[in-house]
Amino acid sequence: MFLSLFLVCLIIRTGYELLKKSGKVNTGSMIFFAIIFVVMFILWMSWFNMCPQDPIQIILPDVLRWISFSLTMIGFGLALGTVYQLRGLENINHLVTTGLFLKFRHPMYTGFILWIIGWAVYHSAIISLVAGLFGIGNILYWRQLEEDELESRYGEVYREYRKGTWF
């Protein structure tokens, strides 16, 4: 059940991103924001519940499990720090290049990827890790859509900023 929820939520979020790109959704609409916020909440809650219940688990050394748990916490910190720094999730009307964005163009997406890898490895969850690769693929796609939009909006300023940052 959690795997299905995770995958359906990824599809819904990607559909939203495509609708945004084509201009068919009003990103200022509180209804759309609320729906996507709930979808993302369900996506992450399904992820965090799916991994511990994975039917195929392998035995990993404790040190690897705790390193991966640390990655999860770092990812969580990056995601929360991004929300705090931006003071929001949508309709940021300026290019942010300070704080977490000084070295990471997409600290929230980086955090999401660390969550996915870290939590699946921490729980030694093979099926979840495979599903997580699909999630990472979606995140990389969302990132590319955002990169295209930012380059279109800010042009050379964004291209210069991108040269000095990771991911």
CYANA upper distance limits for C-alpha pairs under 8 A (distance plus 0.5 A):
  1 MET  CA      5 LEU  CA      6.80
  2 PHE  CA      6 PHE  CA      6.54
  2 PHE  CA     46 SER  CA      5.35
  2 PHE  CA     47 TRP  CA      7.42
  2 PHE  CA     49 ASN  CA      7.36
  2 PHE  CA     50 MET  CA      5.79
  3 LEU  CA      7 LEU  CA      6.72
  3 LEU  CA     46 SER  CA      7.54
  3 LEU  CA     47 TRP  CA      7.99
  3 LEU  CA     50 MET  CA      6.89
  3 LEU  CA    128 SER  CA      8.19
  3 LEU  CA    131 ALA  CA      8.06
  4 SER  CA      8 VAL  CA      6.52
  5 LEU  CA      9 CYS  CA      6.49
  5 LEU  CA     42 ILE  CA      7.80
  5 LEU  CA     43 LEU  CA      7.11
  5 LEU  CA     46 SER  CA      6.77
  6 PHE  CA     10 LEU  CA      6.78
  6 PHE  CA     42 ILE  CA      7.97
  6 PHE  CA     43 LEU  CA      5.36
  6 PHE  CA     44 TRP  CA      7.96
  6 PHE  CA     46 SER  CA      6.14
  6 PHE  CA     47 TRP  CA      6.74
  7 LEU  CA     11 ILE  CA      6.82
  7 LEU  CA     43 LEU  CA      8.38
  7 LEU  CA    131 ALA  CA      8.39
  7 LEU  CA    135 GLY  CA      8.25
  8 VAL  CA     12 ILE  CA      6.71
  9 CYS  CA     13 ARG  CA      6.57
  9 CYS  CA     39 VAL  CA      6.24
  9 CYS  CA     40 MET  CA      7.39
  9 CYS  CA     42 ILE  CA      7.69
  9 CYS  CA     43 LEU  CA      5.91
 10 LEU  CA     14 THR  CA      6.58
 10 LEU  CA     43 LEU  CA      7.55
 10 LEU  CA    135 GLY  CA      7.30
 10 LEU  CA    138 ASN  CA      7.51
 11 ILE  CA     15 GLY  CA      6.54
 12 ILE  CA     16 TYR  CA      6.69
 12 ILE  CA     39 VAL  CA      8.02
 13 ARG  CA     17 GLU  CA      6.79
 13 ARG  CA     36 ILE  CA      7.25
 13 ARG  CA     39 VAL  CA      7.76
 13 ARG  CA     40 MET  CA      8.01
 14 THR  CA     18 LEU  CA      6.76
 14 THR  CA    138 ASN  CA      7.48
 14 THR  CA    142 TRP  CA      7.54
 15 GLY  CA     19 LEU  CA      6.66
 16 TYR  CA     20 LYS  CA      6.61
 16 TYR  CA     25 VAL  CA      8.32
 16 TYR  CA     36 ILE  CA      8.31
 17 GLU  CA     21 LYS  CA      6.70
 17 GLU  CA    142 TRP  CA      7.34
 17 GLU  CA    145 LEU  CA      8.08
 18 LEU  CA     22 SER  CA      6.75
 19 LEU  CA     23 GLY  CA      6.62
 19 LEU  CA     24 LYS  CA      5.62
 19 LEU  CA     25 VAL  CA      6.18
 20 LYS  CA     24 LYS  CA      6.58
 20 LYS  CA     25 VAL  CA      5.89
 20 LYS  CA     26 ASN  CA      7.90
 20 LYS  CA     27 THR  CA      7.51
 21 LYS  CA    145 LEU  CA      7.92
 21 LYS  CA    149 GLU  CA      8.40
 25 VAL  CA     32 PHE  CA      8.45
 26 ASN  CA     32 PHE  CA      8.09
 27 THR  CA     32 PHE  CA      7.46
 27 THR  CA     33 PHE  CA      7.55
 27 THR  CA     90 GLU  CA      7.61
 27 THR  CA     91 ASN  CA      7.42
 28 GLY  CA     32 PHE  CA      8.49
 28 GLY  CA     33 PHE  CA      8.08
 28 GLY  CA     90 GLU  CA      8.31
 28 GLY  CA     91 ASN  CA      7.35
 29 SER  CA     33 PHE  CA      6.79
 30 MET  CA     34 ALA  CA      6.40
 31 ILE  CA     35 ILE  CA      6.69
 32 PHE  CA     36 ILE  CA      6.65
 33 PHE  CA     37 PHE  CA      6.42
 33 PHE  CA     90 GLU  CA      8.34
 34 ALA  CA     38 VAL  CA      6.63
 35 ILE  CA     39 VAL  CA      6.62
 36 ILE  CA     40 MET  CA      6.53
 37 PHE  CA     41 PHE  CA      6.65
 38 VAL  CA     42 ILE  CA      6.63
 39 VAL  CA     43 LEU  CA      6.53
 40 MET  CA     44 TRP  CA      6.69
 41 PHE  CA     45 MET  CA      6.54
 42 ILE  CA     46 SER  CA      6.34
 43 LEU  CA     47 TRP  CA      6.72
 44 TRP  CA     48 PHE  CA      6.65
 45 MET  CA     49 ASN  CA      6.65
 46 SER  CA     50 MET  CA      6.26
 47 TRP  CA     51 CYS  CA      6.93
 47 TRP  CA    116 ILE  CA      8.30
 48 PHE  CA     52 PRO  CA      7.98
 48 PHE  CA    119 TRP  CA      7.79
 49 ASN  CA     53 GLN  CA      7.36
 50 MET  CA     54 ASP  CA      6.64
 50 MET  CA    128 SER  CA      7.34
 51 CYS  CA    119 TRP  CA      7.44
 51 CYS  CA    120 ALA  CA      6.08
 51 CYS  CA    123 HIS  CA      6.57
 51 CYS  CA    125 ALA  CA      6.16
 51 CYS  CA    128 SER  CA      6.08
 52 PRO  CA    123 HIS  CA      6.10
 52 PRO  CA    125 ALA  CA      7.65
 54 ASP  CA    125 ALA  CA      5.90
 54 ASP  CA    126 ILE  CA      7.72
 54 ASP  CA    127 ILE  CA      6.95
 54 ASP  CA    128 SER  CA      6.95
 55 PRO  CA    125 ALA  CA      8.16
 55 PRO  CA    127 ILE  CA      8.03
 56 ILE  CA    125 ALA  CA      6.66
 56 ILE  CA    126 ILE  CA      6.15
 56 ILE  CA    127 ILE  CA      6.88
 57 GLN  CA    123 HIS  CA      8.01
 57 GLN  CA    124 SER  CA      5.58
 57 GLN  CA    125 ALA  CA      5.29
 57 GLN  CA    126 ILE  CA      6.23
 58 ILE  CA    124 SER  CA      5.91
 58 ILE  CA    125 ALA  CA      7.55
 58 ILE  CA    126 ILE  CA      7.79
 59 ILE  CA    124 SER  CA      7.06
 60 LEU  CA     64 LEU  CA      7.18
 60 LEU  CA     65 ARG  CA      7.23
 60 LEU  CA    124 SER  CA      7.08
 61 PRO  CA     65 ARG  CA      7.01
 62 ASP  CA     66 TRP  CA      6.64
 63 VAL  CA     67 ILE  CA      6.63
 64 LEU  CA     68 SER  CA      6.64
 64 LEU  CA    121 VAL  CA      8.44
 64 LEU  CA    122 TYR  CA      8.07
 65 ARG  CA     69 PHE  CA      6.67
 65 ARG  CA    121 VAL  CA      6.80
 65 ARG  CA    122 TYR  CA      4.86
 65 ARG  CA    123 HIS  CA      7.86
 65 ARG  CA    124 SER  CA      8.18
 66 TRP  CA     70 SER  CA      6.64
 66 TRP  CA    122 TYR  CA      7.19
 67 ILE  CA     71 LEU  CA      6.85
 67 ILE  CA    118 GLY  CA      8.37
 68 SER  CA     72 THR  CA      6.81
 68 SER  CA    117 ILE  CA      7.85
 68 SER  CA    118 GLY  CA      4.67
 68 SER  CA    119 TRP  CA      7.18
 68 SER  CA    121 VAL  CA      6.54
 68 SER  CA    122 TYR  CA      5.87
 69 PHE  CA     73 MET  CA      6.90
 69 PHE  CA    118 GLY  CA      6.06
 69 PHE  CA    119 TRP  CA      6.79
 69 PHE  CA    122 TYR  CA      6.09
 70 SER  CA     74 ILE  CA      6.63
 70 SER  CA    118 GLY  CA      7.86
 71 LEU  CA     75 GLY  CA      6.53
 71 LEU  CA    114 LEU  CA      6.14
 71 LEU  CA    115 TRP  CA      7.32
 71 LEU  CA    117 ILE  CA      8.40
 71 LEU  CA    118 GLY  CA      5.70
 72 THR  CA     76 PHE  CA      6.61
 72 THR  CA    111 GLY  CA      8.41
 72 THR  CA    114 LEU  CA      6.11
 72 THR  CA    115 TRP  CA      4.89
 72 THR  CA    116 ILE  CA      8.01
 72 THR  CA    117 ILE  CA      8.11
 72 THR  CA    118 GLY  CA      5.25
 72 THR  CA    119 TRP  CA      6.37
 73 MET  CA     77 GLY  CA      6.60
 73 MET  CA    115 TRP  CA      7.97
 74 ILE  CA     78 LEU  CA      6.66
 74 ILE  CA    111 GLY  CA      7.50
 74 ILE  CA    114 LEU  CA      7.86
 75 GLY  CA     79 ALA  CA      6.69
 75 GLY  CA    108 MET  CA      8.40
 75 GLY  CA    110 THR  CA      7.33
 75 GLY  CA    111 GLY  CA      4.03
 75 GLY  CA    112 PHE  CA      6.60
 75 GLY  CA    113 ILE  CA      7.82
 75 GLY  CA    114 LEU  CA      5.44
 75 GLY  CA    115 TRP  CA      5.88
 76 PHE  CA     80 LEU  CA      6.66
 76 PHE  CA    111 GLY  CA      6.43
 76 PHE  CA    112 PHE  CA      8.02
 76 PHE  CA    115 TRP  CA      7.26
 77 GLY  CA     81 GLY  CA      6.24
 77 GLY  CA    111 GLY  CA      7.83
 78 LEU  CA     82 THR  CA      6.50
 78 LEU  CA    100 LEU  CA      8.20
 78 LEU  CA    107 PRO  CA      6.34
 78 LEU  CA    108 MET  CA      6.42
 78 LEU  CA    110 THR  CA      7.93
 78 LEU  CA    111 GLY  CA      5.64
 79 ALA  CA     83 VAL  CA      6.97
 79 ALA  CA    107 PRO  CA      7.11
 79 ALA  CA    108 MET  CA      4.83
 79 ALA  CA    109 TYR  CA      7.96
 79 ALA  CA    110 THR  CA      8.40
 79 ALA  CA    111 GLY  CA      5.70
 79 ALA  CA    112 PHE  CA      7.51
 80 LEU  CA     84 TYR  CA      6.67
 80 LEU  CA    108 MET  CA      8.26
 81 GLY  CA     85 GLN  CA      6.49
 81 GLY  CA    100 LEU  CA      7.99
 82 THR  CA     86 LEU  CA      6.50
 82 THR  CA    100 LEU  CA      7.34
 82 THR  CA    107 PRO  CA      6.92
 82 THR  CA    108 MET  CA      6.35
 83 VAL  CA     87 ARG  CA      6.13
 83 VAL  CA     88 GLY  CA      6.12
 83 VAL  CA     89 LEU  CA      6.91
 83 VAL  CA    108 MET  CA      8.42
 84 TYR  CA     88 GLY  CA      7.80
 85 GLN  CA     99 GLY  CA      8.02
 85 GLN  CA    100 LEU  CA      8.38
 86 LEU  CA     92 ILE  CA      7.80
 88 GLY  CA     92 ILE  CA      7.91
 95 LEU  CA    154 TYR  CA      8.16
 95 LEU  CA    158 TYR  CA      8.38
 96 VAL  CA    101 PHE  CA      6.95
 97 THR  CA    101 PHE  CA      5.42
 97 THR  CA    102 LEU  CA      5.66
 97 THR  CA    105 ARG  CA      8.35
 97 THR  CA    161 TYR  CA      7.96
 98 THR  CA    102 LEU  CA      5.09
100 LEU  CA    104 PHE  CA      6.74
100 LEU  CA    107 PRO  CA      6.96
101 PHE  CA    105 ARG  CA      5.87
101 PHE  CA    106 HIS  CA      7.55
101 PHE  CA    107 PRO  CA      7.19
102 LEU  CA    165 THR  CA      7.40
103 LYS  CA    164 GLY  CA      7.48
103 LYS  CA    165 THR  CA      4.97
103 LYS  CA    166 TRP  CA      6.30
104 PHE  CA    165 THR  CA      5.98
104 PHE  CA    166 TRP  CA      5.56
104 PHE  CA    167 PHE  CA      6.36
105 ARG  CA    162 ARG  CA      7.53
105 ARG  CA    165 THR  CA      6.64
105 ARG  CA    166 TRP  CA      6.91
105 ARG  CA    167 PHE  CA      6.32
106 HIS  CA    110 THR  CA      6.67
106 HIS  CA    143 ARG  CA      7.90
106 HIS  CA    167 PHE  CA      6.80
107 PRO  CA    111 GLY  CA      6.55
108 MET  CA    112 PHE  CA      6.74
109 TYR  CA    113 ILE  CA      6.76
109 TYR  CA    139 ILE  CA      7.00
109 TYR  CA    143 ARG  CA      7.82
110 THR  CA    114 LEU  CA      6.78
110 THR  CA    167 PHE  CA      8.00
111 GLY  CA    115 TRP  CA      6.65
112 PHE  CA    116 ILE  CA      6.77
112 PHE  CA    139 ILE  CA      8.43
113 ILE  CA    117 ILE  CA      6.77
113 ILE  CA    136 ILE  CA      6.55
113 ILE  CA    139 ILE  CA      8.15
114 LEU  CA    118 GLY  CA      6.12
115 TRP  CA    119 TRP  CA      6.19
116 ILE  CA    120 ALA  CA      6.69
116 ILE  CA    129 LEU  CA      8.01
116 ILE  CA    132 GLY  CA      6.26
116 ILE  CA    135 GLY  CA      8.34
116 ILE  CA    136 ILE  CA      8.13
117 ILE  CA    121 VAL  CA      6.62
117 ILE  CA    129 LEU  CA      7.35
117 ILE  CA    132 GLY  CA      7.59
118 GLY  CA    122 TYR  CA      6.40
119 TRP  CA    123 HIS  CA      6.77
120 ALA  CA    124 SER  CA      6.51
120 ALA  CA    125 ALA  CA      5.65
120 ALA  CA    126 ILE  CA      7.87
120 ALA  CA    128 SER  CA      6.48
120 ALA  CA    129 LEU  CA      5.83
120 ALA  CA    132 GLY  CA      8.27
121 VAL  CA    125 ALA  CA      6.70
121 VAL  CA    129 LEU  CA      7.75
125 ALA  CA    129 LEU  CA      6.57
126 ILE  CA    130 VAL  CA      6.86
127 ILE  CA    131 ALA  CA      6.70
128 SER  CA    132 GLY  CA      6.33
129 LEU  CA    133 LEU  CA      6.83
130 VAL  CA    134 PHE  CA      7.44
131 ALA  CA    135 GLY  CA      7.01
132 GLY  CA    136 ILE  CA      6.58
133 LEU  CA    137 GLY  CA      6.66
134 PHE  CA    138 ASN  CA      6.91
135 GLY  CA    139 ILE  CA      6.75
136 ILE  CA    140 LEU  CA      6.61
137 GLY  CA    141 TYR  CA      6.76
138 ASN  CA    142 TRP  CA      6.68
139 ILE  CA    143 ARG  CA      6.56
140 LEU  CA    144 GLN  CA      6.73
141 TYR  CA    145 LEU  CA      6.81
142 TRP  CA    146 GLU  CA      6.70
143 ARG  CA    147 GLU  CA      6.55
144 GLN  CA    148 ASP  CA      6.68
145 LEU  CA    149 GLU  CA      6.79
146 GLU  CA    150 LEU  CA      6.55
147 GLU  CA    151 GLU  CA      6.54
148 ASP  CA    152 SER  CA      6.58
149 GLU  CA    153 ARG  CA      6.61
150 LEU  CA    154 TYR  CA      6.32
150 LEU  CA    155 GLY  CA      8.03
150 LEU  CA    158 TYR  CA      7.31
151 GLU  CA    155 GLY  CA      5.32
151 GLU  CA    156 GLU  CA      8.00
151 GLU  CA    158 TYR  CA      6.20
151 GLU  CA    159 ARG  CA      7.20
154 TYR  CA    158 TYR  CA      5.91
155 GLY  CA    159 ARG  CA      6.92
156 GLU  CA    160 GLU  CA      6.60
157 VAL  CA    161 TYR  CA      6.74
158 TYR  CA    162 ARG  CA      6.50
159 ARG  CA    163 LYS  CA      7.01
160 GLU  CA    164 GLY  CA      7.65
161 TYR  CA    165 THR  CA      7.28
162 ARG  CA    166 TRP  CA      8.14
